Amino acid sequence: MIIAMIPLGAIVGFIGGLLSVIIVGLIARSVFSAEHPGTDAWQLLGLLPGLGALIGAIVGPILYGRGSRNSAG
């Protein structure tokens, strides 16, 4: 079951990264009203979904393993 949590964690992390990009983009647009942000900002925002997927793939099975171990004992 822990192996099945890797893709699930990656999907949830990817969606979390996309939501972060959307929220940051909306806040930045309303606060700064910048039509063309710098290149560094686009690269950073582009990394968030992939980074979230990687973190989710690592953290998901760990959290599942800890939760199943605590409920068994």
One Martini backbone bead per residue (centre of mass of N, CA, C, O) as a GRO file, in nm:
protein
   73
    1MET     BB    1   0.054   0.065  -0.016
    2ILE     BB    2   0.295   0.259  -0.018
    3ILE     BB    3   0.344   0.257  -0.327
    4ALA     BB    4   0.061   0.391  -0.392
    5MET     BB    5   0.140   0.676  -0.256
    6ILE     BB    6   0.329   0.806  -0.464
    7PRO     BB    7   0.128   0.899  -0.689
    8LEU     BB    8  -0.066   1.044  -0.498
    9GLY     BB    9   0.140   1.247  -0.386
   10ALA     BB   10   0.215   1.369  -0.661
   11ILE     BB   11  -0.065   1.474  -0.736
   12VAL     BB   12  -0.115   1.651  -0.487
   13GLY     BB   13   0.144   1.821  -0.519
   14PHE     BB   14   0.079   1.934  -0.799
   15ILE     BB   15  -0.186   2.073  -0.721
   16GLY     BB   16  -0.059   2.248  -0.500
   17GLY     BB   17   0.135   2.397  -0.693
   18LEU     BB   18  -0.083   2.518  -0.875
   19LEU     BB   19  -0.230   2.675  -0.655
   20SER     BB   20   0.010   2.850  -0.580
   21VAL     BB   21   0.040   2.987  -0.853
   22ILE     BB   22  -0.240   3.112  -0.864
   23ILE     BB   23  -0.231   3.274  -0.601
   24VAL     BB   24   0.026   3.436  -0.659
   25GLY     BB   25  -0.074   3.560  -0.924
   26LEU     BB   26  -0.321   3.710  -0.807
   27ILE     BB   27  -0.172   3.878  -0.599
   28ALA     BB   28   0.034   4.014  -0.787
   29ARG     BB   29  -0.172   4.149  -0.975
   30SER     BB   30  -0.323   4.317  -0.750
   31VAL     BB   31  -0.074   4.459  -0.620
   32PHE     BB   32   0.123   4.530  -0.884
   33SER     BB   33   0.013   4.528  -1.175
   34ALA     BB   34   0.177   4.318  -1.351
   35GLU     BB   35   0.226   4.215  -1.680
   36HIS     BB   36   0.564   4.174  -1.672
   37PRO     BB   37   0.740   3.970  -1.529
   38GLY     BB   38   1.012   3.838  -1.452
   39THR     BB   39   1.200   3.567  -1.530
   40ASP     BB   40   1.245   3.458  -1.243
   41ALA     BB   41   0.946   3.434  -1.165
   42TRP     BB   42   0.864   3.223  -1.380
   43GLN     BB   43   1.064   3.003  -1.295
   44LEU     BB   44   0.963   2.968  -1.007
   45LEU     BB   45   0.664   2.902  -1.078
   46GLY     BB   46   0.740   2.652  -1.260
   47LEU     BB   47   0.856   2.474  -1.012
   48LEU     BB   48   0.620   2.411  -0.812
   49PRO     BB   49   0.473   2.157  -0.928
   50GLY     BB   50   0.725   1.970  -0.935
   51LEU     BB   51   0.803   2.006  -0.638
   52GLY     BB   52   0.534   1.907  -0.522
   53ALA     BB   53   0.551   1.623  -0.644
   54LEU     BB   54   0.813   1.537  -0.506
   55ILE     BB   55   0.724   1.583  -0.214
   56GLY     BB   56   0.470   1.403  -0.226
   57ALA     BB   57   0.625   1.134  -0.301
   58ILE     BB   58   0.780   1.136  -0.024
   59VAL     BB   59   0.565   1.214   0.206
   60GLY     BB   60   0.321   1.026   0.167
   61PRO     BB   61   0.443   0.747   0.260
   62ILE     BB   62   0.539   0.845   0.535
   63LEU     BB   63   0.262   0.925   0.651
   64TYR     BB   64   0.131   0.650   0.608
   65GLY     BB   65   0.328   0.484   0.782
   66ARG     BB   66   0.275   0.637   1.048
   67GLY     BB   67  -0.034   0.596   1.059
   68SER     BB   68  -0.036   0.279   1.052
   69ARG     BB   69   0.145   0.238   1.304
   70ASN     BB   70  -0.036   0.393   1.515
   71SER     BB   71  -0.305   0.222   1.469
   72ALA     BB   72  -0.178  -0.068   1.546
   73GLY     BB   73  -0.048   0.027   1.850
   0.00000   0.00000   0.00000
